[in-house]
Amino acid sequence: MVPPSFQRLIFEVDTIKSGLGQEMNGRLHSKQEMAYMNGQ
């Protein structure tokens, strides 16, 4: 059995990771769009 507090910690870490991942993806996409706009 995993203690609930430990499960919560894992959940929070996963949430932070996925949030960071989405933010990084968003920045990557906006950079690609900028490059595309400048290329035209």
Secondary structure, DSSP 8 states (H G I E B T S, - for coil): ---HHHHHHHHHHHHHHHHHHHHHHHHHHHHHHHHHHHH-
